[in-house]
């Protein structure tokens, strides 16, 4: 990566860091990125409303390769002293999406200057953190007949600047599940006159170990209780409304759907037993992110070409990544670039993206074009 391009990308990253925007609110971020690319490249810009992509078109009958970066921030306070610290209370780039985006922008500078004989597309995506960003962008795959798509995530706890990837599932599928139960209120001295959801809630929670018994699944399956709520702070009233919020997670999307069905059926049976009304609500839905073998092999080969170290990923990450929506439609590979074993972890207040990874990611992407 050229020094001047690296410096431009670093300045962009720090500017993005100062102006964090949460999922589906990234209007300034998107506008600034388009402005940056227009100012420094001759790439075609295709604006799709909440998202956009840039294109280097070498001509017909050539490979169509896409690279993706996410640009939303997190609702976390910036508590560390940084010259480029967040200017907005309660919001900060604590996952490194500012770095992913600056990498893609820096890579775009390089491609525009080198003009490879390949059609290259640069996808800038919103709302990864809530799981609904990539699905907004799936039309890119069909509209531009994308043959392959690539992305990376910075990750602490792994060797600095080293690349890790695995064939098959890279990140688990997951979703937020809320079970709403409603009965009837009664005076606390006469609970028998009402219908209290607390007992059904307790029964559902107690059933979780059985419903997630690993003997019933081929891969990892998890159900995590994130909130329990019943009634209100009124000691004279027996609770009549309650909810249970769960994060359900699985190595395979099909098994996630099976777990969801089991939870729905068991909860509905409890509602029927206690005479409760029930409804279900779902949020933050992520597919599994699975790597195609051929594209994963290209990442390994590219890392070697770029002179980068690599490391094995023996099992899928339990976390989720909405890149899986794109991976369902074409050959895809999602890899990890290490922040270092002792660097603060993403999604913590102490974390900040390491600017040097912009060059690492760009060099890796450039090497992928050669495969």
N, C-alpha and C positions, 0 to 999 in steps of 0.2 A: 504494500500500500504506500502510495506516495506521501511524503511528509506533509505537504500542503493540504492534501485531502484528509489526512488524519487530524490535522489541527482544526480544519473546518468542522469535521464531525465531532470532535471533542467540544468545541464551542457550542455546537448545536445541542449536544447531550446536556450540557450544563444549563443551557437556556431552557430546554424542556423540563429539566429537574426543578427549575425555579417556578415553573408554571404548571403544576400538576393538575390534571382533570380526571375525575372519576369516570367509571364506565358509562358510556352513552351520553357523556357531557363534553366530549373532547373537541369542541368547536375551534378553540384557539389553537390547539395542538395541530389539528388537521390543516388549518389555514397556514400556519407557520411552516409546516413541512412542504406544502405545495409551493409556498413562496421561496423556500430554500432551493428546491429542485429547479424551479423556473430561473432563479438567479444564477445557478451554477452548472446547469446542464441544458442540453437540447432535447431531453427526453419528452415523449408525449405524455401528457397528464390526462387520466380518465377519472373524472369526479363522479362518484356514485352516491353522493349525499352524505351519509354518516361515515363513509370510507372512500378510499381512492387507491388507484394504482398508477404507476408510471411504466412506460414501455420503451425498450430499445428494440426496434424492429429491423432485423437484418434482411428480411425477405421471406417469400413463400418457400414451402418445402424444406424448412429448417426446423430443428428442435425448438419447442416452446417450453422454456424452463422458468419457473416462478420461485421467488423467495419471499418470505413473509416476516413481518415484525408487528408486534402489538404495541399500542401507545397509551393505554390507560394507566392511571395511578391508583393508589390505595388510600382508604380512609384511616391513615396512621399519622400521628403528629411527628413533625421533624424535630427531634430533640438533640441531635448532634450539631456541632458547629461546623458549617460548611460555607465557603465563600459563595457557593451556588445553591444555598439552601432554599427550601420551599418558601414562597412568599404567601402561601395560603394556609391558615391554621387548619389543622385536622386533615390535611391532604399531603401526600408525599409519594415520590417514586421509590417505594421500598421493595419493589420486585425486580427492578432493573429494566423495565420496559423502555425507559428513556435511553438506556444503552443499546437495547435491541434495535430501536428505531434509528438511533444515530449510526449504528453499524450498517443497517440497510441503506441509509442515505449516503454514507461514505462509500459503500459498495456501488451504489448507483453512479457516483462521481467517477469511479474507476471504469466501470463498464462504458459510460458515455464517452470517456476519453480513449479507451482501448478499442471500442467498437468491434466486439467479437462477432464471428459469423454464426450467431445463434440469436434467436428471439428471446430476450430476457425481460421478465415482468417483476416489478417490485410492489408487493402488496402491503399497504399500510392499514392495519386493522384496529378497530376500536374494541372495547368491552370484552377483553379476554377474561378478566377476573370474574365476571358474572356468567360466563359461558355462552353468551349470546352474540358475540362479536363475529366469530368465524362463519357462523351460519348465515350472517348477512352478506358475506363475501363469496359464497359458493358459485355465484354466476360467473366469476372470473374463470373458473376451471372450464366451463362449457363454452363461454363466449370466445375465449382465446385458445381453446383446444390445448390446454396445458398437459404436457407429457409427464412432467415431474415437478414436485414442489418441495422446498426445503425450508427449515427454520432451526433456530437454536435457542436455548435458554441458559443463562448464566446460573451456576449452582455452587454453593459453598460446600465444603467438606470433601472436595475433589481436587486433584493436583492443578495448580495454577496454569492456565492457558492450555491445558490438555483437553482433548476431545473424547467424549464417551458416547457410545450408541449401542443399541441392541436390535436385533431382528425381532419382529412381532410387537407385542404390546409394550409400549414405552411408558405410558401413563394410564392409570385406571379410569374407568367410567365412574361417574358419580352424579348424584343429584340431592337437592334438599327436599325432604318430604315432611309436610305438616299434616297431622291428623287432628281435625277439629271435631269435638264432641259436644253435644248440647242436650241437656235434660230439662228439669224444672226446678226453680228455687223453692226453698221452704225455710221456716224458722229453724235456727240452729238447735232449738230444744225439741224440734219434731222432724228430724231428718227423714223419717219414714214417709212424710207427706210429699217429699220432693224426689227428684232423680239426680243424683250426684255423679259426675263423670270420673271422680277420683279413683274409684275401684277398677273401672275399665282401663284407665290409664296405667294403673299399677300392674294389671294383668298383662297388658301389651308389653310393657317394659320387661317384665319377668320372662316373657316368651322369646325375647330377642336371642338369647344363647341357642335355643332350640332351632329357631328360624334361620340362624346363620351357621348351623353345624357344618363344619368343613366336609364331613362325609357326604353331604348332599350336593357338593359343587366340585368342579374340576380345578378352579382357581381360587384366589383370594376373594373372600366376601366379608364385608364389614358393615355394621350398623351402629352408628355413634349417636347417643342421645346428646342433643345440644341445648334443648330447653324443655322444661315441664312447667305448665301453668294451669291452675284450676282455681276458679272463684276469684275473690278479691278480699282486701283487708276490711272485712265487716264481720265481726265475731258473732253477730246475731243471725247471719244468713248462711245456710248450707249451700255450697257451691253448685252452680247449675251449668256452667260453661268451662271447658278445658281444652287444652291443646298439647300436643306432643310434637316437638320438632326433632327430626332425625336427619343425619347425613348418611345416605346409603351408598355403598361403594363396592365395586367388583372389578376383577381383572378383565373380565369379558362382559361386554354390554348385554349379551343375551342372559347371562346369569344375574346381572343387575336387574333386568326386567322381571326375571323369575322371583328374585327376592322382593321386589316391589309388590308383585301380585300376592305373594304369601302374606306380607304385612297387611295389605288391603283386605284380604279374605279373613285373616285372624281378627283384625280390628273391627270389621263389619259384624263378625260373629259376636264379639264382645258388646258392640253397640246394640245388637238385637237382644242379647241376653239381659242387658240392663235397661232396655227401653230408651236408648239414646238416639238422637239424630247424628249422622256422621257425614263428613265430606273431607276430601283430600285436596291438598294444594302442593304444587311442585315449583321449585326455584333452582337457579344455578345448575342447569342440566348440562353435563359434560359427557360426550361420547368417550369410548376408549380411543387412545391415540396409538395406532399400530404402524410400525415401520415396514415397508416393503423390503424384501431381501436385496434386490438389485440396487435400490437407491441407498440403503444402509451400507452396502459394500462400497458404493461410490464415495460416501462420506469417509469411510476408513481410508480408501485410496487417496482421497483429496487431502486428508490430514497428513499422510506421509509425504505427498507431493509438496505440501506447504511447509514441511519440516516441523510439524507439530507433534507433540507426544500424544499418546492416546491411553485410555484405560477401559477395562471391561465393565459393563453394567450387567450384573448377573441376574437381576430380577427387576421387574417394572417398579416405577415409583408409585407410591400409594396416592399421591396427589393427582390432580386432573389438569387437562390442557385442551382447550377447544379446537386446537389444530386438527383433531380427529375428524371434524366435519369435512375438512378439505381432503384429508387422507382417504376418506371413503370414496372419493370421486376420481382419484388419479394416483399414480405411484408417488409415494411421499416418504420423507425421512426427517425425523426430528431428533436433534442431538443435544448434548450437554457440553458446555465449555466451563471448565472449573475456575472458581474464584480463589482457590487455595483452601487447604484443609482447615485453616483457622480463621478465615474471613467470616465476619458476622453473617448469619443466615438471612436469606430473603424473608420478607414479611416481618422483620424485626426493626425496631426504631434505630438500632445501631448500624444498620446496613447502608451502604452506598455502592453503586456500580463502579467497577474498576475500569477507568478509561482505556487502559491498555488492551482490554478485550475487544475494543472496536477494531483494532488492527488484526487481532487474532481471528475474529469472525469474518472480517472482510477477506483476509488471505485464504481462509477456508472456503468461502463462497467462490472466490476467483478460481481456486483449484478445482472446485466441483464442475465449473464450466469446461474444464479441460478433460474431464473423464468421458 
